[in-house]
Amino acid sequence: MKIQILGTGCPRCKQTEANAREALKRLGVEAEIEKVTDINKIIDFGVVATPALAIDGEVKFSGKIPTVDEIESVIKEEYI
């Protein structure tokens, strides 16, 4: 599994990354985490508001900081 944090590196993006790491830790799941800061690559995902979080190339959250519970729920439903 690959989790991508889409954003310019602002505090909201950093919190999104921290929440993703905590969700993975809670679930005992390993994943590659990639920060995507290039605005053109972010646009290629179809994202117009950051922060955004994608799993395996599919945007799951955009324009908000997803909670640890929200991220955990998506991973459980779709990847475990």
N, C-alpha and C positions, 0 to 999 in steps of 0.2 A: 504494500500500500504506500502511496506517495501523497503526502499532504502539502499543498502549496498555499502559502500565505501571500496574498496579492495586495500590495500597497507600497507606499514610498518609504516606510520605516518610521512612521509617526508613532506616538504612544499607543494609539488605538490598534495599530498593526502589531505592535509588540505584545499587547495584551491578548490579542487573538492568538498569537503564537504560543504564549504562555498557557492559555486555556486549552489549546490543542495538545500541548505536551502533557498537561495534567490529565486530560481525558484518556490519552494513550496509557499513561501510568496507571490510572485507576482500572483500566480494562486489562492491563498486562499485555498490551499489544505493541509490537514494534512497527515503526513506519519511518520512512525517509521524510524529513521536513525540509522543504525548499522555500526560500524567500524570493518572491518575484517582485522586483522593484522597478523594472523597466516598464515605463508607461505604455509603450507600444505592445509589449507582451500582455500586459494587463488588459488592454483594449481588445487584443486578439481573443481573450476569454469571453468577451462581450460584457465585461464589467464596466459600469459607469460610476459606481460609488464604492469607495474603499472604506474600511478594510473588507477583503473578501477571502473566503477559504474554499479551496477546491480539493477534492479527493479524487485521485487518479484522473485528473484532467477535467472533472465535472464540478462546476461551481455549486456549492451547497449553501453558502451564505454570502450576502453582499450588502454593503452599506451599513453594517452594524457589527458590534462585537458579539459573536456567539458565545453563550455561556458554556462552561465545562459540560454541564448536563446536556445541552443541545448537541454539542459535538459528539459526546458519548452516545447519545441516542441514535444519531445518524450512522455512526460506525457500527453500533450493535445491529441496527436494522439491515444495513446494506453490505456489511463486510465481515461479519462474524457468523 
